[in-house]
Every structure is written in structure tokens, then in C-alpha cells.
Amino acid sequence: MRCGAEDELYSQGRCWSCALSDYVDAALTAPHGNVPAQLRPLAEALKRMQRANSGLTWIRQDHVQATLREIAATGTITHEAIDELPRSRTREFVRGLLVEHGVLPRRDHYLAAFTEWLVQIPDRVAADEHRRLIDRWIRWSFLRKFSAMDEVPQGAFLRAKQTITVGIEFLNWLTERHVSFVDITQGDIDRWLASGPSTRQFIDRLIPWAQSARLINRDLLVPRHRRGTASRMSSTDQARATERIVHTDELSPRDRAIGILVLVFGQQLRKSLQLRWRDLEISEDAVRVRLGSINVELPPPLDAPWRQLLAEPVNLRTASHPSSDWVFVGQAPGRPIDPSHIASHLRDVFSARAARLGTLNELSKLGPVPIIAEALGYSPATIEAHRIDSASTYSQYIGAVRRQRAQGI
């Protein structure tokens, strides 16, 4: 064996690690015949993977090799240079690897994705005057806001895309009817809303902005778009789901730990997945997790999944997470697991949103609003809203019982 290690042979007298090393060198060799100095940290990280067989499975794919060769041939490697390559998941995965291993600086993932998405916007707007309007709206209502954030959340990114898309559809609808946006009437808005799906109400961002900019009549009205009323998990269903999450080994330790955050502590799924090991204290005596501004102790059996995660961390044997602090490590380099992925994993046990709302509704009854809010990491206004809702539900129940008693039922 070439490396001298006692290991399973892969082919031609090479072990898995030696074969992986050969594939890495071949894929990252630039036209001048060497692996560029800038790419050597990535090359070394790929070669050192604990699971060399997984690395081989990945790097032998034609599209992976093509992407790596294109990057090796770019000269100086920058985010901008990678942006010029054909858009693909592989391109973004390799970009993540380059960031994790210090070849590229970190940048806001969703801000960059949003900026890239905006490139095709002018071609989607039919009229020049509306093109200029959309550009101005995006700069003032979205880009300025996103640039001021520490990190753009996925939800904000997706909502911005949908809102802008609906705004463009509205402007193109006006163009087809030979109506300029600055001349729209209440009748135009009402016809637009009445002739399509409820998502057309997403112009409730465009119209107020244009009014504040003094571009259109300030008397025009658009009903605020409201999502459907979210269902709330009943206490019976919550008890059943909690039994499966806490008292059985039906799910993995990762899924059980996430389930505890949502079902027991009413945490948002996205926020739960942002948890880092520095937010946890795990000792022989106790497990504590920081949810708000204080550490909440997890008594047995709530502590069990966290102890298992610490003993057997997942996704740390590849080059994607060389020194990750994420508790719930995802497939993408340097990032936690995707909320939509874990939501589908847990769907057979509970809906994350319905479970969270049900839990908050119950927790809001347990103590003073400021204390509950501080412990769970919510604003007092949010907990107060759930308290009011739970009180209203309870008063309706009491009223129904009294009516039944009065009627002799």
C-alpha cells in the first residue's frame, strides 16, 4: 500500500485515502500543472477526511470534478469569480468549503443569494418606467434593510422574493392595460385583487411605499395580506407527541433534541437550529441550555438526547465542518441543518408551527409575562398575546359549560 497504512484496499494497490488524494489533486490541478497555492487548504482538508469513501463518492461525480476544475482555472479565487461560474448546488457547496477552510472570507449567504437573484429582475419588467420604479423600490425597501442586518434570515429572503415577484406581476398587468403606475386608481387595485389568488395582496408593500414616496394617490387602499390562521396543536396531541419525543428512541437524538425545544419550550424551529455548543452546559449533574437571557436546566429524561449528541456528534467526519460550533450541523459547509428539511423529518410526529403555538399558549399561563418571555427568549408582547388568546379560549370554554348546565345538558 502506497501510504503504508493498514487499511482496506480500494483499487490498484491504493487504499481509500490514497485514491481520494489522487482524485483531489487531479480535480484541483490548474492548467499550469499544479494545485494553486490558494486551493491547497481545501485540497488538504479533502484528503484528511475521516470517511475517505464518502469523499470519493462525492468527488468522482462528473459535475463535481467539472466545478473543481473550473475553480482551479480561475486564477485568483474570489466570491465574484465563483459567481461567474454556472449556478448550481455544487458551486455553492464548494464555495462553502472554500469559506470553511479559509480560502474565501465569510459573507451573508442570503444577502448574496438575494443580490444574485436581483440580476434578472430588469428583464422581467415590461415597461421602462416600471423598471426604474422597481429598482428604486428594491433599493429602499429591501437592500437597505438587508444590508443593515447582521445576517439575513431565510424567511426574510423568501418573503422578499415573493413580494417583489407579485409587485412585478402587478406592474406588468398595468402595462397590458396601458395604465401607468403613477395614474392607478382604486378601481385598478380592486380589479387586480379580485381577478387572481390571495397572494396578489402582497402589493400591500409596494403601494404604501409608493404613497410615502409621493408617487401615487395617498387615498388608495390595499387590505393587508394575512396568512391563514395557524392551527394550534391541542393539549392531547401535544402530550402524545411529547411521549414519542421524550420517552422513546423512535427518533434520532438530534430529532428528539429539536423536538424538545419546540414541544416543551415553544421555540421557533429556525431559532432552535441556530443553537451552538457554547449555548449549552453539559456536566454529570445537569444539562442547561440558553434560550433567552438565562440558562434553562433540562431535567431527566429531557437531558438524554443532548448527552447523546455530545458523545456522538454527527456530520463532523467530512471536510464540510472542520471545527463547527453548531449543535445541529447541516449538509452545507459551515451551516446548520435546513429548517425545511428537519420540519419534514418531524412531520409524522408534529407540525413545528402548530406545536410551538400550542406550547406558548400553555406556557403563557404559568407565570408573569416578563419572566416567561425572558426564559424563552421572546418579547413580552408576544407572550402577552398568547396569554390573552389562551384566556379568551378558556373564557369561551367556561361560557359553553355554563350554558350547557343552564340547559340541563
N, C-alpha and C positions, 0 to 999 in steps of 0.2 A: 504494500500500500504506500502511495507516494508520501503522505504526510506522517507515516509512522505510527498513527493511532490505531488502536484495536477497535475497529468499527465494522459495521455491515458494509459490504461492497455494493456499489451502485452499478458501475459499468467500467470495462477496460481497466480493471485494477484500481479504480478510484472509489473512495468512499463517497457518501452523500455530500460531505463538506467540501471535498476536493472538487467534485463535479460542480457544485454550486459556485465555487470560486472561479472555475473556468468560464462558466456562463456569465458571471458578473463582469469579468474582465473583457469578455468578447462584446457584451452589450454596451459597456461604458467606454470602450476604446474610441477615441476621436480619430478623424481622418488621418492625422499625422502619425498615428500608430501607438499612442499611449493613453492611459486613463488620465484625463485632465486633473491637475492638482486640485482644482476646486471640487471635483467629484470624488476624491479619494476618501473623505469621511463617510460618504454614502456607500462606496464600494466596500470599505472595511466593515461597516455595520451589517451589510447584507451577508458578507462572508462569515461573520461571527454569530449568525442566527443559531439559537439553540435547536430549532427544528429545521434542519437543513432541507429535509424532504419537502416541507411546506414551501420553503424558498424556491426550490427547484420547480415545483408545480407552478408557482406564480411566474417566475422569470422565463420559463420555456414557452410561454404563450406568445404567439406572433405579435399581438398588439402591444404587449409589454416590451418586448425587445425593440419594436419599432419606435416606441416612445422614448426609451432609454437612449437609443442611437441618435434620435433627433436632438435630445437634450445635450448629449456629448458633443454634437457637431455645432452647437450654437455659439461657441466661443465663450464670452463672459456670460455667466448664468445669472439672470435676474428674474424677478417676477414678471416683468414686462416681456422678457424674451420667451418665457414659458407661455404667456398669454397669446403669443403669436402662433403657437402650435395648435393643431386641430383640437377643438374642445372635446373632451372625453372624461369619463370617470378615471381612467388610467392616468391621464395627465394630472388630474387633481390629486390622485393618490400619491404619485411620485413627487408632486410639489410638496405634499405633506411630509414625505420622507426627507426631502431636502431641508425643510424647515426644522424638523426634529433633530437633524444631525448637523445643524449649524451652517449649512451651505447658504441658506436664504434666511433673511430676517422674518420674524412673525408679522403677519398682517391680519386685519379683521376679515375673517372668512366671508361673512355675509355682506359686508360693505363692498368687498371686492367683487363678489358674485353679482350684487346689485348694479355696480358700476359697469360690469361687463354686459349685463342684460340690457342696460340702457342704450347700448350702441345701436341696436336695431330699431329703436323707437321712431326716429325720423321717417323711416321707410314705411311705417305702419299708419302714419297720419296723412290724410288725403290732401288737405289744403295747407298752403304755406302759412297763412295767418294762424291757423290752429297749431301748426308745428312750432311756431315761436311761442305760442301760449303754453303748450305742453312743456316745452323746455324751461320756461320761466317757473311754471308750477312745480315741476320736479325739483328744480334747484332750491326754491324757497321752502317747500313743504316737506321734502324728503331728504335730499342730500345734506342740507344744513343740519337737520335734526340728527340724521345718522352719523354725521361727522363729529357731532358733539358727544356721542355715546362712547363709553369705554369699549363696548362690544355690541354690535347689532344682533339682537335675538333672532332666531329663525322665524318666529311668529311675525315679528315686525317686518321682516324681509318679504314673507309670503303675502301679508296683507297689503304691503306697498305695491307689489306686482299686480295683485288683483285690482286694487283701487285705480292704478294708472291704466290698466287694460280697459276697465269699464269707462274711464274718462275718455280714452281714445275712441272707443266704440260710440260714445255719445257724440263726440265731435264729428266723427265720420257720418253718423246718422244725420246730423245737422247739415253737413256738406251735401249729402244726397238730396236734401230738401231745399237746397240753395238758401240756407239760413246761416248767417254769421253768428258766432257765439256771442258777440257783444250786443246783438239785437234780439236775443232769445226772450220769449215771453213765458208766463206761467202755463199757457196752453201747450207750448213746446215741451216743457218739463213734464206736464201731466200726461201728454200723449206718449212720451218716451217711457215713462214708468208703467203705463197701462198696457203697453204693447209688447212686454217682454217679461223675463223672470224677475224674481225679487232682488237678485243681485244688482239690478240696474239702479237700486237705491244707493249704490256705492258712489254715485256722483254727489253724495252729501259731503264729500271732502272738497271736490272741485268747485262747486257752486259757492259755498261760504268763503273759500279763499278768494275767488274772483270778486265777490262782493266787497271783501275787506280791501282788495286792491283797487276798488272803484272802477271795475271793468264792466260790470253789469248792474242792472236794477237791484237795489238793496231790498226791495219788497218781495222778491222771488222766494218761494218756499220749497224745500225738499224734505220729506219726512226722514228722520234719522233712521239709518239702516240698523235693524236689530236682529241679532241671531235668534234662532228659535230658542224657546225657553229650555234650558238644560235640565235634563231629568236628574233626580237626586236619588241615590240608592237608599232603599228602605233599610230600617234597622235590622230586619230579619235577613235580608240579603247580605248586609254588611257582616253580620255575625257568621253567616255561612262562609263568606269569602275569607274572613279573618281566621276561621278554623282551618281552612285549607292552606293559608299562607303561613300561619304561625305554628300550627300543631301537626303538620305533616311534612314529609320530604318529597311531596309530589313535584315541586318546582325546584329549580337550582337555587343555591344560596344567593346568587345575585338577584334573581327574580323575587325571592322571598324578602330580601332586604329592601328592595324598592317598594314592594307591596306594603311592607310595614310603614314606610314613610308616608305613603298615600292613604292607606286604610286607617292607620292608628293615629297619625299626626296631621292628616289633612294637607299634605304638602303637594304642590304642583309637580307634575311629572318632570317637566323641563328643569325646574329648580332642583329636584331630587337628583337628577343625573349630573348636576354640576358639583356634587359633593366631592371634596378632596380628602385625602387621608389626614391632612392637618386639621380637618374639622372633626376628627374622631379621637377619642381617648379610649384605648383598649388595654385593660390590665386583667390580672387574675380575678380581681374583686369586682370590676364593673366595666360596662361599655357605655360611653357617653357620646352623644352626637350634638353638634352645634346646629340648631335650626334657625333660631333668631339671634338674640344677643346673649343667650345663656346656653349652657350645655345641659341637655336633657338626658337623664340616665335611662337606659333600656334594661329593665329587669328581665330575668329568665321568664319565658323562653324567647323573648324578643331579641336577646343578645346573640343567640346561637348563629344566625346567618352571618353576622358581622365577624364573629370569631373564625368562621369557616373561610370567609373571603380573605381575611388577613393571612390565614395559614396556607391557602391555595389561591393566590391571585391569578386572574385569567388574562389572556391576550398579552402577556409580557414576555413571551418566548420568541417573538418576531422582531423585525427591525422597526416596527411602527411606533413602539413605545419604549425607548431605551431607558428612561428614568421617569415614568409617568407618576403624577400625584393624584390622578383621577381614581376614584374608587370604582366607578363603573366604566372601565376602559372600552372604547368602541373599536370598530374595524378601521376607521380612518385614522391616519397617523396623528398622534398628539391630541385627539379629540375624544370626548366621552361618547357613550353609545347614543344613537339617534333616538329621540323620543317616539317617533312613529314606529320604529322597529320594536321597542320594548312594549309599546301600547298594544301592538298586535300579539305579542307574546303573552300578555296578561289578559287579553280579551275574553278568553274562556272562563276566567275567574271573576273579573270585574272590569267595568269601564272606568278608566282612570278619572275622568272628569266627574262622572256620577258618584263614584266612591269618595272623591275629595269633597264634593259639595255636601254629601251626606254626613261625612265626618265633621266638617266645620260646623254644620248645623247642630250637631250634638255637642261638640266641644264648647260652642259659644254659650251653652247653658251652665257650664261647670264653675265659672268664677268671674271675677271682674274683667271687663273688656281689656283694659291696658295690660293686665298680667297674661291673659291668653294670647293677645297679639304679640307681646314681647317674646313669649316662649316659642311660638310657632313661626315667627318671622313675618307676620302680616301687619298691615296697618290697622290701627284701632277702628278706622272707618269700615274696613272690610269685615272685621269680626262683629262690629255693631250691626251691620246689615244682616249678617247671618243670625244674630240674636233676635233681631226684630222679626225676621222671617220665621224662625222657629217658634217665637211667641205667638205669631199670627196663626201658624199651623195648629199650635196647641189650643189656642182660644177657639178655633173653628171646631176642633175635636170636642172640647168641653161643651160648646154650644149644641153640637149634634147629640151628645149624650143627654143633655138636659131636655132637649126636645123629645127624644125617644122616651125618656122617663115620664114626661108630661102626658105623652100619648099612650102610656101604659105598655110600651113595647118591651 
